[in-house]
Amino acid sequence: MTDLEWILFIAAGLCSALSTLGYLASLLMKKVHLARVSSWVLAAGFVLLSVVLVASVFHPEGLRGFGSRRILIIYAWAIAGIYLGLQFKTKTRVLGAFLAPVILLFLIAAAGSGADRNLIPIAWQGWLTVVHLVLAIAGEALFVLASAAGAMFLMQNRLIKHKKTAAMIRFLPSLGDLDRLNAIGLLWGFALLTLGMIGGAVYAAFVWEGAWASDPKILWSLAAWAVYGILLHQRLAIGWRGVRMAALSCAAFVLFVGTALVIRFCLPTIHSFI
């Protein structure tokens, strides 16, 4: 990263940290205006990350410098952009208390000294690789949104059962909005992840050598795709929604984050740059 890109990245990280504090404060103090301000702060961070990514496209090194750091930035950028785009329509600003910390964690990981050393191998670099990664990351970001909406649905449903929402009723989003976000995250997340996996499989069939289909990261992606496909089927065909779908979305997210970390740090994988 150039000095200017690094400055913009740090500024985006500060915006993410401030928005995280603001969202959490709004949840604790029951002040919706704090969540509104935090949304604009997060939007500023999103714009800064967008500039960083655009600058990386026109960097003299091109794709030669594309690796873990930029992939982690794309994760943070995708989650922030998808959330900001949806929350203005659904009035679920408080959901940022669940998503802003995730965005901040991605940016902290991207700032690590080792993030600039894990680069995409030269033989695999190309625009199709970038398209594959962006589609897959966008799909996974939507699954994060679905899980966050599910977590807040469970928390709010519990408050309602214990009749503790009287002071927060005007502050919290409706259960219907949260359930709708869960549905949007599952539907579009599955569609984008499917496209990303198809693109990756076609590219790998022509470029990669060896038993790439048995790579732990690829098997993990197939498992995640299958599980979320089952959840989407149960929602659309069987009619599962509400508490059941919220709980299953959260359980699937925790399971796959845990296994992804095990694969990344404990098992050999050709996707070591992710």
C-alpha positions in Angstrom: 0.0 0.0 0.0 1.2 3.5 -0.7 1.5 6.1 2.0 -1.8 7.8 0.9 -3.6 4.4 0.8 -2.3 3.6 4.3 -3.5 7.0 5.7 -7.0 6.4 4.2 -7.0 2.9 5.6 -6.2 4.1 9.1 -8.9 6.8 8.8 -11.4 4.2 7.8 -10.4 2.1 10.8 -10.9 5.0 13.1 -14.3 5.6 11.6 -15.2 1.9 12.2 -14.0 2.1 15.8 -16.0 5.3 16.5 -19.1 3.8 14.9 -18.7 0.7 17.0 -18.5 2.7 20.2 -21.5 4.8 19.0 -23.7 1.9 18.2 -22.9 0.2 21.5 -23.6 3.4 23.4 -26.9 3.9 21.6 -27.9 0.3 22.5 -26.9 0.8 26.2 -28.3 4.4 26.5 -31.4 3.7 24.3 -30.6 6.8 22.2 -31.5 6.4 18.6 -29.7 9.6 17.5 -26.4 8.0 18.5 -27.1 5.1 16.2 -28.0 7.6 13.4 -24.7 9.5 13.9 -22.8 6.2 14.0 -24.4 5.2 10.7 -23.0 8.3 9.0 -19.6 7.7 10.6 -19.6 4.2 9.3 -20.6 5.5 5.9 -17.6 7.8 5.9 -15.4 4.8 6.7 -17.1 2.9 3.8 -16.3 5.7 1.4 -12.6 5.8 2.6 -12.3 2.0 2.0 -13.9 2.4 -1.4 -11.1 4.9 -2.3 -8.5 2.5 -1.0 -9.8 -0.3 -3.1 -10.1 1.8 -6.2 -6.5 3.1 -5.7 -5.3 -0.5 -5.4 -6.9 -1.3 -8.8 -4.8 1.4 -10.5 -1.7 0.6 -8.4 1.4 0.1 -10.6 1.8 -3.4 -9.1 -1.7 -4.4 -10.2 -2.7 -7.8 -9.0 0.8 -8.6 -7.8 0.1 -6.9 -4.5 -3.4 -8.5 -4.1 -3.5 -10.7 -1.0 -4.7 -11.1 2.5 -4.8 -7.4 3.4 -6.9 -6.3 0.4 -9.2 -9.4 0.8 -9.8 -8.5 4.4 -10.5 -4.9 3.4 -13.0 -6.2 0.8 -14.8 -8.2 3.6 -15.1 -5.1 5.8 -16.1 -3.0 2.8 -18.8 -5.5 1.6 -20.4 -5.9 5.1 -20.5 -2.1 5.6 -21.9 -1.4 2.2 -24.6 -4.1 2.3 -25.6 -3.1 5.8 -25.7 0.7 5.1 -27.7 0.1 1.9 -30.4 -2.0 3.7 -30.6 -0.2 7.0 -31.7 3.1 5.5 -34.8 1.2 4.1 -35.6 -1.0 7.1 -34.7 1.4 9.9 -32.5 -1.2 11.6 -29.8 1.2 12.7 -29.3 -0.5 16.0 -28.2 -3.6 14.1 -24.9 -1.8 13.7 -24.1 -2.8 17.2 -23.7 -6.3 16.0 -22.1 -5.6 12.6 -19.7 -2.7 13.3 -17.5 -4.8 15.6 -17.2 -7.4 12.9 -16.1 -4.8 10.4 -13.6 -3.4 12.9 -12.1 -6.9 13.5 -11.6 -7.4 9.7 -9.8 -4.1 9.6 -7.6 -4.9 12.6 -6.7 -8.2 10.9 -5.9 -6.3 7.7 -3.6 -4.0 9.6 -1.5 -6.9 10.9 2.1 -7.1 9.8 1.6 -10.6 8.3 -1.4 -9.5 6.1 0.8 -8.0 3.4 2.9 -11.2 2.9 0.1 -13.6 2.0 -0.3 -12.8 -1.7 -2.2 -14.6 -4.5 0.3 -16.7 -6.4 1.4 -15.2 -9.7 0.1 -18.1 -11.7 -3.4 -17.6 -10.4 -3.6 -13.8 -10.7 -6.2 -12.5 -13.1 -9.4 -10.6 -13.2 -11.5 -13.8 -13.1 -9.8 -14.5 -9.8 -10.8 -11.1 -8.4 -14.4 -11.6 -9.7 -14.6 -15.0 -8.0 -13.3 -13.6 -4.7 -15.6 -10.5 -4.8 -18.7 -12.6 -5.4 -17.8 -15.2 -2.8 -17.0 -12.5 -0.2 -20.2 -10.6 -1.0 -22.2 -13.8 -0.4 -20.4 -14.5 2.9 -21.0 -10.8 3.9 -24.7 -11.3 3.4 -24.6 -14.4 5.5 -23.0 -12.3 8.3 -25.9 -9.8 7.9 -28.4 -12.7 8.1 -26.7 -14.0 11.3 -26.6 -10.5 12.9 -30.3 -10.0 12.2 -31.0 -13.4 13.7 -29.0 -12.6 16.8 -30.8 -9.4 17.3 -34.1 -11.1 16.6 -33.4 -13.6 19.4 -32.3 -10.9 21.8 -35.4 -8.8 21.1 -37.8 -11.7 21.2 -36.4 -12.6 24.7 -37.0 -9.1 25.9 -40.5 -9.1 24.6 -41.2 -12.4 26.4 -40.0 -11.0 29.7 -41.9 -7.7 29.0 -38.7 -5.6 29.1 -39.2 -3.6 25.9 -41.5 -0.8 27.2 -38.6 1.7 27.4 -37.1 0.5 24.1 -40.1 -0.1 21.9 -39.5 3.1 19.8 -35.8 2.4 19.7 -35.6 -1.2 18.5 -36.5 -2.4 15.0 -39.5 -4.5 14.5 -39.2 -8.3 14.5 -40.6 -8.3 11.0 -37.8 -6.1 9.7 -35.2 -8.3 11.3 -36.8 -11.4 9.9 -36.9 -9.8 6.5 -33.2 -8.9 6.7 -32.5 -12.5 7.6 -34.4 -13.7 4.5 -32.6 -11.2 2.2 -29.2 -12.2 3.6 -29.9 -15.9 3.0 -31.4 -15.5 -0.4 -28.8 -13.1 -2.0 -25.9 -14.6 0.0 -26.6 -18.0 -1.4 -27.0 -16.7 -5.0 -23.8 -14.7 -4.9 -21.8 -17.5 -3.2 -23.1 -19.9 -5.9 -21.9 -17.7 -8.7 -18.6 -17.1 -7.0 -18.0 -20.9 -6.5 -19.0 -21.6 -10.1 -16.5 -19.0 -11.4 -13.8 -20.4 -9.1 -14.4 -23.9 -10.2 -14.3 -23.1 -13.9 -11.1 -21.1 -13.4 -9.4 -23.8 -11.3 -10.3 -26.5 -13.8 -8.2 -24.7 -16.5 -5.4 -23.2 -14.4 -4.8 -25.2 -11.3 -3.0 -28.5 -11.2 -3.4 -31.4 -8.8 -6.2 -32.4 -6.5 -7.6 -28.9 -5.9 -11.1 -30.2 -5.3 -9.9 -31.8 -2.1 -8.5 -28.6 -0.6 -9.8 -28.0 2.9 -10.9 -24.5 2.1 -12.9 -25.6 -0.9 -14.5 -28.4 1.1 -15.4 -25.8 3.7 -17.0 -23.6 1.1 -19.0 -26.5 -0.3 -20.2 -27.4 3.2 -21.2 -23.8 4.0 -23.0 -23.5 0.6 -24.9 -26.8 1.3 -25.9 -25.8 4.8 -27.1 -22.3 3.9 -28.9 -23.8 0.8 -30.8 -26.1 3.2 -31.7 -23.1 5.4 -32.9 -21.2 2.4 -35.0 -24.2 1.2 -36.6 -24.6 4.6 -37.4 -20.9 4.6 -38.9 -20.7 1.1 -40.4 -24.1 0.7 -41.3 -25.1 4.2 -42.0 -21.7 5.7 -39.5 -21.7 8.5 -39.0 -18.2 9.9 -38.9 -16.3 13.2 -37.1 -17.7 16.2 -36.3 -21.1 14.5 -34.6 -19.5 11.4 -32.8 -16.8 13.6 -31.3 -19.5 15.9 -30.2 -21.7 12.9 -28.6 -18.8 11.1 -26.6 -17.9 14.2 -25.6 -21.5 14.8 -24.5 -21.9 11.2 -22.4 -18.7 11.4 -20.7 -19.7 14.6 -19.9 -23.2 13.3 -18.4 -22.0 10.0 -16.4 -19.2 11.5 -14.9 -21.7 14.0 -14.1 -24.2 11.2 -12.7 -21.4 8.9 -10.2 -20.4 11.6 -9.1 -24.0 12.2 -8.6 -24.5 8.4 -6.8 -21.2 8.1 -4.3 -21.7 10.9 -4.1 -25.5 11.4 -4.5 -27.1 8.0 -2.5 -26.8 4.7 -4.5 -25.1 2.0 -3.9 -23.5 -1.4 -6.1 -20.6 -0.2 -3.5 -19.5 2.4 -3.9 -15.9 1.1 -7.4 -15.8 2.6 
